[in-house]
Amino acid sequence: MTDINVTPLGYAAGARVTGLDLRQPLSPAQVAAVQAAWHRHLVLVFPGQDLSAPELIAFTAQMGEVERNDNVPYYRDPDYPEVLLVSNKPRNGKPSETRNTGRNWHADLTYTDRPAKGSVLMCKEKPAIGGDTMFANMYMAYETLSPVLRKFVESLEAVHDITLIKGFERRDPAQIADMKRANPPIAHPVVRTHPETGRKLLFVSERIRHFVGMTEEESRPLLQFLNNHATSPEFVYRHQWALNDVVMWDNRCTLHIALKDFDQSQARHMMRCSMRGEKSGYVVAPDAEDGTSLKSALAAVS
């Protein structure tokens, strides 16, 4: 049986998908139908899916190669490294290091050379009110720029930096040092073409340090404009979580932010799997404090 029900939830993104039990393997036709809906709506909501960690991994694997989260190994499920625990519940008698994860606009794993293809987030516990997540459509963000600005930003690369994760410096110092070593700043194109839809999109976020060849001071006004533009209300879908929601988003053409709009004494516990994305970008030279990179410096003297 291939019939699934897809109901749009927002103008910019978001659709509810029913008619599937994600605990069971999907048929090839069902996988194709889900992926077609995903490409059209960017964010899919599967309500009422009470998945275990292995079931979440199995579903994600039907959509793409599952990421092991080796770049942030401290926050994984102890039995299933493919599952990242995004939770404000204490771990080992200490406050969770992921209790404030996702508090600025971002796409997952852009501080690596393989930003996530997509992510799947499962709601296991939630506060009585709030704890919402917002998603921005980066196709729309690009397409609504003026032709002159589109042409300019297509020539740019941006340096993504793990240390710009909001609250990063408040984590365990030893973990911070390890993650900095494992994830040096990396440059990606500001405009990318989606490998499956062929559409161009704006690839920026609040985790960008500067543009390659420009200083932070020079970069700041344009970065602020692009981020504000990309997250305009007309480009955003806001998801209000229900228990046992599974939400899957295309990380290549969306940004998202987890809101702190809830009573922090109440539990918000999520399980996340991500799919490995395509190779992209290059590591920026560590001594390029003036905004240049090893790549651009070599180009200048060749």
Order of alpha helices (4+ residues) and beta strands (2+ residues): beta-beta-alpha-beta-alpha-beta-beta-beta-alpha-alpha-beta-alpha-beta-beta-beta-beta-alpha-beta-beta-beta-beta-beta-alpha
